[in-house]
Amino acid sequence: MLPGRTTAADRATATDRAVLTVLRDVITSAGMPGSAARAELIALLITIPGIFVLVPSLGGVGAAIVSAAAYSLSFGYLLFVCHRRFATPYSEFLLLRGSDVRWAMARVRGRRLGRRGLGG
């Protein structure tokens, strides 16, 4: 990636990493750090051979493909674990609702006014 330039793959990978971080933290705080570690292992087991196979022939595009695949599979595993652990439909993890937006906007407004905290 060149400084100042981002591609769709860069943005997708950044989004995957952000979502993975949230799911990993949720599952770790729920007392299942082993599942978070397994998700990291999945990503590692995809990344290492993928880099050796795709980067020599595709360069940076190959690295982006490998990264997206690794993060996606790790995300899928963590999503499955969260779904089972919390007995919650997948849609609750994946779909943005109006109430989610209202909650986030209230937190942003509170920070602008100098209030602290992200609760309720």
Buried (B, 14 or more C-beta within 10 A) or exposed (E): EEEEEEEEBBEBBEEBEEBBEEBBEBBBEBEBEEBBEBBBEBBEEBBEEBBEEBBEEEEEEBBBBBBBBBBBBBBEBBBEBBBEBEEEEEEEBEEEEEEEEEEEEEBEEEEEEEEEEEEE
